[in-house]
């Protein structure tokens, strides 16, 4: 794959990942809680959206990880940011959220702490993906061939 095509693919993938995170976290979940009357029903709707986004994040992050691993020769910043985004995605969805759901189902007092942990993992994932997107233009000068004079 040419460097320009690879960069275009990276832009599309990171745009989908970051856009999905923003859409679910800033629009979907707040709208569910604003419009769905029983709070637990709203939580179920929001939970399904976050779960779908977590699965999409694994797929998009894995694709970016493969691209970055093939592009770089070592552990550079873009690769570490993709790995960080994947780490926080998996941590949130498969470690924190099951504990949050169990605590919420039993009305345990620690449910709010698990909610904070889930929000922190989601926010950390979004920051990693945003930082990766921010660094993508720097690859223009580094990886793309220079036009001949």
For each residue, the residues with C-beta under 8 A, 3 or more apart:
1: 5 6 9
2: 5 6
3: 6 7 139 143 144 145
4: 7 8 144
5: 1 2 8 9
6: 1 2 3 9 10 67 71 143
7: 3 4 10 11 136 139 140 143 144
8: 4 5 11 12
9: 1 5 6 12 13 67
10: 6 7 13 14 64 67 136 139
11: 7 8 14 15 136
12: 8 9 15 16
13: 9 10 16 17 60 63 64 67
14: 10 11 17 18 60 64 129 132 133 136
15: 11 12 18 19 133
16: 12 13 19 20 56 60
17: 13 14 20 21 56 57 60 61 64 85 129
18: 14 15 21 22 126 129 130 133
19: 15 16 22 23
20: 16 17 23 24 53 56 57 60
21: 17 18 24 25 53 57 122 125 126 129
22: 18 19 25 26 27 126
23: 19 20 26 27 28
24: 20 21 27 28 29 49 50 52 53
25: 21 22 28 29 122 126
26: 22 23 30
27: 22 23 24 30 31
28: 23 24 25 31 32 46 49
29: 24 25 32 33 46 49 50
30: 26 27 33 34
31: 27 28 34 35
32: 28 29 35 36 42 45 46 49
33: 29 30 36 39 42 43 46
34: 30 31
35: 31 32 42
36: 32 33 41 42 45
37: 41 42
38: 41 42
39: 33 42 43
40: 43 44
41: 36 37 38 44 45
42: 32 33 35 36 37 38 39 45 46
43: 33 39 40 46 47 104
44: 40 41 47 48
45: 32 36 41 42 48 49
46: 28 29 32 33 42 43 49 50
47: 43 44 50 51 97 101
48: 44 45 51 52
49: 24 28 29 32 45 46 52 53
50: 24 29 46 47 53 54 93 97 122
51: 47 48 54 55 93 97
52: 24 48 49 55 56
53: 20 21 24 49 50 56 57
54: 50 51 57 58 89 92 93 97
55: 51 52 58 59 93
56: 16 17 20 52 53 59 60
57: 17 20 21 53 54 60 61 85 86 89 125
58: 54 55 61 62 86 89 90
59: 55 56 62 63
60: 13 14 16 17 20 56 57 63 64
61: 17 57 58 64 65 82 85 86 89
62: 58 59 65 66 86
63: 13 59 60 66 67
64: 10 13 14 17 60 61 67 68 82 132
65: 61 62 68 69 79 82 83 86
66: 62 63 69 70
67: 6 9 10 13 63 64 70 71
68: 64 65 71 72 78 79 82
69: 65 66 72 79
70: 66 67
71: 6 67 68 78 139 143
72: 68 69 75 76 78 79
73:
74: 79
75: 72 79 80
76: 72 79 80
77: 80 81 135
78: 68 71 72 81 82 132 135 136 139
79: 65 68 69 72 74 75 76 82 83
80: 75 76 77 83 84
81: 77 78 84 85 128 129 131 132 135
82: 61 64 65 68 78 79 85 86 128 132
83: 65 79 80 86 87
84: 80 81 87 88 124 125 128
85: 17 57 61 81 82 88 89 125 128 129 132
86: 57 58 61 62 65 82 83 89 90
87: 83 84 90 91
88: 84 85 91 92 121 122 124 125 128
89: 54 57 58 61 85 86 92 93 121 125
90: 58 86 87 93 94 95
91: 87 88 94 95 96 121
92: 54 88 89 95 96 97 118 121 122 125
93: 50 51 54 55 89 90 96 97
94: 90 91 97 98
95: 90 91 92 98 99
96: 91 92 93 99 100 114 117 118 121
97: 47 50 51 54 92 93 94 100 101 118
98: 94 95 101 102
99: 95 96 102 103 114 117
100: 96 97 103 104 111 114 115 117 118
101: 47 97 98 104 105
102: 98 99 105 106 108
103: 99 100 106 108 110 111 114
104: 43 100 101 107 108 111 114
105: 101 102
106: 102 103
107: 104 111
108: 102 103 104 111
109: 112
110: 103 113 114
111: 100 103 104 107 108 114 115
112: 109 115 116
113: 110 116 117
114: 96 99 100 103 104 110 111 117 118
115: 100 111 112 118 119
116: 112 113 119 120
117: 96 99 100 113 114 120 121
118: 92 96 97 100 114 115 121 122
119: 115 116 122 123
120: 116 117 123 124
121: 88 89 91 92 96 117 118 124 125
122: 21 25 50 88 92 118 119 125 126
123: 119 120 126 127
124: 84 88 120 121 127 128
125: 21 57 84 85 88 89 92 121 122 128 129
126: 18 21 22 25 122 123 129 130
127: 123 124 130 131
128: 81 82 84 85 88 124 125 131 132
129: 14 17 18 21 81 85 125 126 132 133
130: 18 126 127 133 134
131: 81 127 128 134 135
132: 14 64 78 81 82 85 128 129 135 136
133: 14 15 18 129 130 136
134: 130 131 137
135: 77 78 81 131 132 138 139
136: 7 10 11 14 78 132 133 139
137: 134 140
138: 135 141 142
139: 3 7 10 71 78 135 136 142 143 144
140: 7 137 143 144
141: 138 144
142: 138 139
143: 3 6 7 71 139 140
144: 3 4 7 139 140 141
145: 3
146:
147:
148:
149:
